[in-house]
Amino acid sequence: MSYLDNPIEEIHDTIVASLKAFFKRTGVKRTVLGLSGGLDSAVVAALAAEALGCDNVHGILMPSPYSTLHSISDAVDLCNNLNIKYDVIPIEKIYFRYMRDIAPIFAGNFQWDNTQENLQARIRGTILMAYSNRKGALLLNTSNKSELSCGYGTLYGDLAGSLMVIADVYKLQVYRLAAYLNAGEEQVPVHTIEKQPSAELRDGQKDTDSLPPYSLLDPVLCALNDDGLTPEEIKASGVDASLVDTVVKMKKAASFKVHQMPQIIKVSDHPLLPCSKWVTPEY
């Protein structure tokens, strides 16, 4: 059986128990996380509220010029569903001030690329860490294993945090976690689950602009990361060769980021990080 098919209740229980163990060991009771209106941050918020209590979880919504209204409303609905407090801190003015002040770096070339996208992520990381420092609340990271395997994240931005909660959970499993969390009553808004994933760092952006669809990506990543198959073995099984080559290339390019990640909650037998960075229920 592929790791992708592992019982979702076991993954859920491991994450909740590991969160409890991590915060007990640190002696800190409160946590903060950025809420984008997307699936990953919503699932992490729900897991944190279950593990630590809703009074100990604080969300910060940081809409940019490229955030959609439904993402803001989805994040607010999530907070109301979980009964957690939140702040809304728009970053539009901060972002454009940055762009004005660092104009000499661009030397007149303001063509759009990941420079502008990463700047937004790093502004958000700074705000989250400011809250963390002032309130004594540890920052939870919300990146998943699919993104991390492919380098789809910003160092010192959305890859910041004291603990990576779902870094050993593929995106397809995050969808299953959301369904599991909603089995009793709605925690993760339905619209959050159903909409196309997007970092919303530019107009009309979708994850599929940078990554293969998760339905194709995750089985290849799992075969490489967890099943120990070679690219040639995966191709021989009938998987499109160009897809495998693309995933392998992304993994190699992302390897330097993996070494700079915070501790992660270990769920599988093959986390991306070395054992010195694993957090388990016995932590």
Secondary structure, DSSP 8 states (H G I E B T S, - for coil): --GGGS-HHHHHHHHHHHHHHHHHHHT---EEEE--SSHHHHHHHHHHHHHH-GGGEEEEE---TT--HHHHHHHHHHHHHHT-EEEE---HHHHHHHHHHTHHHHTT----SHHHHHHHHHHHHHHHHHHHHHHT-EEEE---HHHHHHT-S-TTTTT-SSEESSTTS-HHHHHHHHHHHTSSS--S-HHHHHS-----SSTT--GGGTS--HHHHHHHHHHHHTS---HHHHHHTT--HHHHHHHHHHHHHHHHHHTT--EEE--SSS-SS-GGGEE-TT-
